[in-house]
Amino acid sequence: MHNLKITIIGCGNLGLALVQGLLRDKHINPKKLTVTKRNLSPILFLNEKGVKVTDNNVEAVRGSEVIVIAVQPYNLKHIFDEIKDELDPKNHIVVSTATGISSDEIDEMIQKQVPLFRAMPNIATDIRESITCLCQKGSSEKDNEKVEWLFNKLGTTLHIDEELMEAATILGACGVAFVLRFIRAMIQGGIQIGFDADTAQTIVNQTVKGAAELLIKNNDHPEKEIDKVTTPKGCTIVGLNEMEHQGFSSSLIRGIVASYEKIES
């Protein structure tokens, strides 16, 4: 699959993170990558890396096997109106990253039974550390292998029911921003108790990374690891209890639910 021809239509923040993540893999041939954007100037540097850069979506589709549509939901129909005549069910796989647009709705836009995937990666694709949730419609096992191979190059993949794709958007994509805001708050706290900003960020970044790796590698529930550092009458439990008194967990949960309700509205 190293010669899989991939097109990313809509090279904005997410699309650029996708292509830059792929370029970090030494097994990916840059000449097999095509990216499109209406305003090419911000992505012309990709030409120097061997990637084909164009503002012609139709041309990009003709030379590809997997077509990742990484545009905002309100632009999706316009893109499909532009490229649908070029889509060939035998030669093309379509992957949409648009939030809130179901596979049935996309089928209506395409008006063809093209193998279709919905994917929800996050911007950590840039460093190949994304979690990408996938669901599919009308695809073969070979199609599934190609798309999973692609997104496994950018982190890890998880197949879920389509009805959970919007929830995956909140937890996996919006969740990056939630975690980063938490990290920023920890840095600010570190500055208040005496560290300079750079030192505080170094400590916090590694602390957060280490905490995540503990859960991943030990396959533990967070509370099990928390119990290891909350000694009786210690400073950790005092800090945790104060955060909970101020609504730490409840505000985070309410934020997640509010974001989800925004998609559903």
C-alpha positions in Angstrom: 0.0 0.0 0.0 3.0 2.3 0.1 2.1 3.4 -3.5 -1.5 4.3 -2.5 -2.4 7.4 -4.4 -4.0 9.8 -1.9 -5.7 13.2 -2.4 -6.6 15.6 0.4 -9.2 18.1 -0.8 -9.2 21.2 1.5 -5.7 21.7 2.9 -6.7 23.9 5.8 -5.7 23.2 9.4 -6.8 19.6 9.5 -5.9 18.8 5.9 -2.4 20.3 6.4 -2.0 18.3 9.6 -2.9 15.1 7.7 -0.4 15.6 4.9 2.4 16.7 7.3 1.8 13.6 9.4 2.0 11.4 6.3 5.2 13.1 5.2 6.8 12.1 8.6 6.5 8.4 7.6 9.5 7.3 5.6 7.4 4.7 3.8 5.0 7.3 2.3 6.0 8.4 -1.2 5.3 12.2 -1.3 4.8 11.9 -5.1 1.7 9.9 -4.4 0.2 12.7 -2.4 -2.0 15.5 -3.9 -3.4 18.3 -1.9 -5.9 21.1 -2.9 -6.8 24.5 -1.7 -8.4 27.5 -3.3 -5.6 29.8 -2.1 -2.4 27.9 -2.7 0.1 30.3 -1.3 0.1 28.9 2.3 0.8 25.3 1.1 3.2 25.9 -1.8 6.1 24.8 0.4 4.7 21.3 0.1 5.9 21.3 -3.5 9.5 21.3 -2.3 8.7 18.0 -0.4 7.5 16.3 -3.6 3.7 16.7 -2.9 1.5 17.8 -5.8 -0.3 21.0 -4.9 -3.2 22.2 -7.0 -6.4 24.3 -6.9 -8.1 21.9 -9.3 -10.2 19.4 -7.4 -11.3 17.5 -10.5 -7.8 17.0 -11.7 -6.8 15.8 -8.2 -9.6 13.2 -8.1 -8.6 11.7 -11.5 -5.2 10.7 -10.3 -6.1 9.3 -6.9 -7.4 6.2 -5.1 -8.3 7.5 -1.7 -9.9 11.0 -1.6 -10.0 12.6 1.8 -12.5 15.5 1.9 -11.2 17.8 4.7 -13.5 20.8 4.4 -16.1 22.4 6.6 -19.5 20.8 6.5 -21.1 23.8 4.7 -18.6 23.3 1.8 -19.2 19.6 1.4 -22.0 19.7 -1.1 -20.2 22.3 -3.3 -17.1 20.0 -3.4 -19.2 16.9 -4.3 -21.1 18.9 -7.0 -17.7 19.7 -8.5 -16.1 16.2 -8.4 -19.0 13.7 -8.4 -18.8 13.1 -12.2 -15.2 12.0 -11.8 -15.9 9.5 -9.0 -15.6 5.9 -10.0 -17.0 3.3 -7.6 -14.4 0.8 -8.9 -11.4 3.0 -8.5 -12.1 5.6 -5.8 -12.7 5.5 -2.0 -14.2 8.7 -0.5 -13.3 9.7 3.1 -15.2 12.6 4.7 -14.0 14.4 7.8 -17.0 16.7 7.9 -18.9 16.8 11.2 -22.6 16.3 11.3 -23.0 15.1 7.7 -24.2 11.4 7.6 -23.1 8.8 5.0 -26.7 8.8 3.7 -26.6 12.5 3.1 -23.2 12.2 1.4 -24.6 9.4 -0.8 -27.4 11.8 -1.9 -24.7 14.4 -2.8 -22.6 12.0 -4.8 -25.5 10.1 -6.4 -23.3 7.0 -6.8 -22.5 4.0 -4.6 -18.9 4.9 -4.0 -17.1 3.2 -1.0 -17.6 5.8 1.7 -15.9 6.4 5.0 -16.4 9.0 7.7 -13.3 9.7 9.6 -12.8 11.9 12.7 -9.0 12.4 13.3 -7.6 15.4 15.2 -4.8 17.8 14.7 -2.3 15.5 16.4 -2.1 13.8 13.0 0.6 16.3 12.4 2.9 14.3 14.7 1.3 10.9 14.0 -0.4 10.8 17.4 -4.1 11.1 16.5 -6.9 8.9 17.5 -9.1 8.5 14.3 -12.6 7.1 14.7 -13.9 5.5 11.5 -17.2 4.2 10.1 -17.9 3.0 6.6 -20.7 2.3 4.1 -20.6 0.2 1.0 -16.9 -0.7 1.4 -15.1 -4.0 0.8 -12.6 -5.6 3.2 -9.8 -4.3 0.9 -11.2 -0.8 1.0 -11.3 -1.0 4.8 -7.6 -2.1 4.9 -6.5 0.8 2.7 -8.3 3.4 4.9 -7.2 1.9 8.1 -3.6 1.7 6.8 -3.7 5.3 5.9 -5.0 6.6 9.3 -2.8 4.2 11.2 0.1 6.1 9.7 -1.2 9.1 11.6 -1.8 7.5 15.0 -4.3 4.9 16.0 -7.7 4.0 14.6 -11.0 2.9 16.1 -14.0 1.6 14.3 -17.3 2.8 15.8 -21.0 3.0 14.9 -21.9 5.9 12.8 -24.4 7.2 15.4 -21.4 7.9 17.6 -19.4 9.9 15.1 -20.6 13.2 16.5 -19.7 12.1 20.0 -16.2 11.1 18.6 -15.8 14.6 17.3 -16.3 16.1 20.7 -14.2 13.6 22.7 -11.4 13.1 20.1 -11.2 16.3 18.1 -12.6 19.1 20.3 -11.0 17.2 23.2 -7.5 18.3 22.0 -8.5 21.9 22.7 -10.0 20.9 26.1 -6.7 19.1 27.1 -4.6 22.0 25.9 -6.6 24.5 27.9 -6.1 22.3 31.0 -2.3 22.3 30.2 -2.3 26.1 29.9 -4.0 26.4 33.3 -1.5 24.1 34.9 1.3 26.2 33.4 -0.3 29.4 34.8 -0.5 27.7 38.2 3.1 26.7 37.9 4.1 30.3 37.2 2.2 31.5 40.2 4.0 29.1 42.6 7.4 30.2 41.3 8.5 28.8 38.0 9.3 30.8 34.9 7.0 30.1 32.0 9.4 27.9 30.0 10.2 25.7 32.9 6.6 25.4 34.0 5.7 24.3 30.4 8.5 21.7 30.3 7.3 20.2 33.6 3.6 20.2 32.7 4.1 18.9 29.1 6.0 15.9 30.4 3.7 15.3 33.3 0.7 15.2 31.0 2.5 12.9 28.6 3.5 10.6 31.4 0.0 10.5 32.8 -1.4 9.5 29.5 1.3 6.8 28.9 0.6 5.4 32.3 -3.0 4.7 31.4 -2.2 3.4 27.9 0.7 1.1 28.9 -0.8 -0.1 32.2 -4.4 -0.2 30.8 -5.6 1.2 34.1 -8.5 3.4 35.1 -7.4 6.9 36.0 -8.6 6.5 39.6 -6.2 3.6 40.2 -3.2 5.8 39.3 -4.6 8.7 41.2 -4.8 6.5 44.3 -1.0 5.9 44.1 -0.2 9.6 44.6 -3.0 10.6 47.1 -1.5 9.9 50.5 -3.5 10.5 53.6 -3.5 14.2 54.6 -1.1 14.9 51.6 -0.9 17.8 49.3 -2.3 15.9 46.3 -5.7 15.1 47.8 -6.0 18.6 49.2 -5.5 20.0 45.7 -7.8 17.5 44.1 -10.6 18.2 46.6 -10.3 21.9 46.1 -10.6 21.5 42.3 -13.7 19.4 42.8 -15.2 21.9 45.2 -14.7 24.5 42.5 -16.4 22.3 39.9 -13.5 20.9 38.0 -14.9 17.6 36.8 -18.5 18.9 36.5 -17.4 21.9 34.4 -15.4 19.7 32.1 -18.3 17.3 31.6 -20.7 20.1 31.0 -18.4 21.6 28.4 -18.3 18.2 26.6 -22.1 17.9 26.7 -22.5 21.5 25.5 -20.2 21.0 22.5 -22.1 17.8 21.7 -25.5 19.6 21.9 -24.1 22.3 19.5 -23.5 19.6 16.9 -26.9 18.0 17.5 -28.8 21.4 17.3 
